[in-house]
Amino acid sequence: MLRFKHLFYIFFIVLGFISKANGEKLNLNEIVFEDINGDVFSLKDVNSKLILIVNTASFCGFTKQYAHLQSLNEKYDLDQLLIIAIPSNDFGNQEPGSNKEIKDFCEGTYGIGFPIMAKQSVVGKNKHHFYNLIEQKYGTKFLPKWNFHKYLIKNDGTLIKSYSSLVSPLSKKLVNEINANL
């Protein structure tokens, strides 16, 4: 039964490998998060050309992508690309810690220098408003199927593409898409 469960998850991860959006824009003015320190973080205040939003987890097979995200963070200036991590315990209970534990892990293990939000749901009835908007505008196909699902968004609210966990932040596909939209 355990093997079937893993195959089921792998199927859905592959199904959402890369999804191109329909061109409809998100209203960034209405997307507000609580950051890992408990402060308000509003996308309306972001001046970067591109935003990469990633749901994360500290105890996942894809957790090493934190290092890749930090490499991207160091490669691009803040006015070019802003990476936002959204810790979530929705998949496999792989983010069980408190916000302080998550922050300590990210900064201590990976030297994360990009914004980390407070832990929140990214799927289900209690998912954050951002994910509700994704579902409303683009459908359930665009919702995360696992940890480290990525959304590349222009600062005008255009969702460029959605990438599954299997797509590394340093993959040619994602980096080429970033460069093409700068």
C-alpha positions in Angstrom: 0.0 0.0 0.0 2.9 2.4 0.8 4.3 1.9 -2.7 1.0 2.7 -4.3 0.8 5.9 -2.3 4.3 6.9 -3.5 3.4 6.1 -7.1 0.3 8.2 -6.7 2.3 11.2 -5.6 4.9 10.8 -8.3 2.1 10.6 -10.9 0.7 13.9 -9.8 4.1 15.6 -9.6 4.9 14.5 -13.2 1.4 15.5 -14.3 2.1 19.1 -13.2 5.7 19.2 -14.5 5.4 22.5 -16.3 2.1 24.4 -16.8 1.8 27.5 -18.9 -0.8 29.9 -17.8 -3.7 31.3 -19.8 -2.5 35.0 -19.7 -5.0 36.1 -17.1 -3.4 38.3 -14.5 -3.3 38.0 -10.7 -4.0 41.2 -8.8 -0.8 41.5 -6.7 -2.4 44.3 -4.7 -4.6 41.8 -2.9 -1.9 39.3 -2.1 -0.6 39.7 1.4 1.4 37.2 3.5 2.6 37.1 7.0 6.4 36.6 6.9 8.4 34.2 9.1 8.9 37.0 11.7 5.2 37.8 11.9 5.3 41.0 9.8 3.0 41.9 6.9 4.5 41.1 3.4 2.5 42.5 0.5 3.2 41.8 -3.1 2.0 45.3 -4.0 5.2 46.6 -2.4 7.5 44.4 -4.6 9.5 46.3 -7.2 11.2 43.2 -8.8 10.5 42.5 -12.5 9.8 38.9 -11.6 8.7 37.0 -8.6 9.3 33.3 -8.0 7.0 31.8 -5.3 7.8 28.4 -4.0 6.1 26.2 -1.4 8.8 24.6 0.7 9.4 22.0 3.4 12.5 21.3 5.6 12.2 17.5 5.6 11.5 16.7 1.9 13.5 14.9 -0.8 13.5 18.2 -2.6 14.7 20.3 0.3 18.1 20.6 -1.4 16.4 23.0 -3.8 16.8 25.6 -1.0 20.5 25.7 -2.1 19.4 26.2 -5.7 17.0 28.9 -4.8 19.7 30.7 -2.8 22.0 30.4 -5.9 19.3 32.1 -8.0 18.9 34.7 -5.3 22.6 35.5 -5.5 22.7 35.5 -9.4 19.9 38.1 -9.9 19.6 41.5 -8.4 16.5 42.3 -6.3 15.1 44.5 -9.0 15.2 41.6 -11.4 14.0 38.6 -9.3 12.4 38.2 -5.9 12.2 34.7 -4.5 9.6 34.0 -1.9 9.5 30.8 0.2 6.2 29.6 1.6 6.7 26.8 4.1 3.9 24.3 4.2 3.2 21.1 6.1 0.5 20.0 3.6 2.5 17.2 1.8 3.7 14.3 3.9 4.0 16.4 7.1 7.4 17.4 6.0 7.4 20.8 7.6 6.3 20.1 11.2 8.4 22.8 12.9 7.5 26.2 14.2 8.2 29.4 12.3 11.3 29.9 14.4 12.6 26.4 13.7 12.0 26.8 10.0 13.8 30.2 9.9 16.7 28.7 11.9 16.9 25.7 9.6 16.8 27.8 6.4 19.3 30.4 7.5 21.6 28.0 9.3 21.6 25.2 6.7 21.3 27.1 3.5 22.1 30.7 4.3 18.8 31.8 2.8 18.8 35.5 2.0 15.3 35.8 0.4 12.0 36.3 2.2 10.5 33.3 4.0 6.8 33.5 4.9 5.1 32.1 7.9 4.1 28.4 7.6 0.7 28.1 5.9 -1.5 25.8 3.8 -1.1 25.8 0.1 -3.9 23.3 -0.7 -7.2 22.4 0.8 -10.0 24.5 2.2 -7.6 26.5 4.4 -5.1 27.4 1.7 -3.7 30.9 1.6 -5.5 33.5 -0.5 -2.7 33.4 -3.2 -3.4 29.7 -3.9 -7.2 30.4 -3.9 -6.5 33.0 -6.7 -4.3 30.5 -8.6 -7.1 28.0 -8.5 -9.8 30.5 -9.4 -7.9 32.0 -12.4 -6.1 28.9 -13.7 -7.7 25.8 -12.3 -6.7 23.0 -10.0 -4.0 21.9 -12.5 -1.9 24.8 -11.3 -2.1 24.1 -7.6 1.0 22.4 -5.9 1.0 18.6 -6.0 4.0 18.5 -3.7 6.6 20.6 -1.9 8.8 22.9 -4.0 6.2 23.8 -6.6 7.2 27.0 -8.3 5.3 30.0 -9.8 7.1 32.5 -12.0 5.1 35.7 -12.1 5.7 39.1 -13.7 5.3 42.2 -11.5 2.2 43.1 -13.4 0.5 39.9 -12.1 1.0 37.8 -15.2 1.7 34.1 -14.3 4.4 33.1 -16.8 4.6 29.4 -15.8 4.1 27.0 -13.0 6.8 24.3 -12.4 6.5 21.1 -10.5 8.9 19.9 -7.7 10.8 17.9 -10.3 12.0 21.1 -12.0 15.1 22.4 -10.3 15.4 26.2 -9.7 18.6 26.0 -11.6 17.2 24.0 -14.5 17.7 25.4 -18.0 13.9 25.7 -18.5 13.4 27.9 -15.5 16.6 30.0 -15.9 15.9 30.6 -19.6 12.3 31.7 -18.7 13.6 34.1 -16.1 16.2 35.6 -18.6 13.6 35.8 -21.3 11.3 37.9 -19.1 13.9 40.3 -17.6 
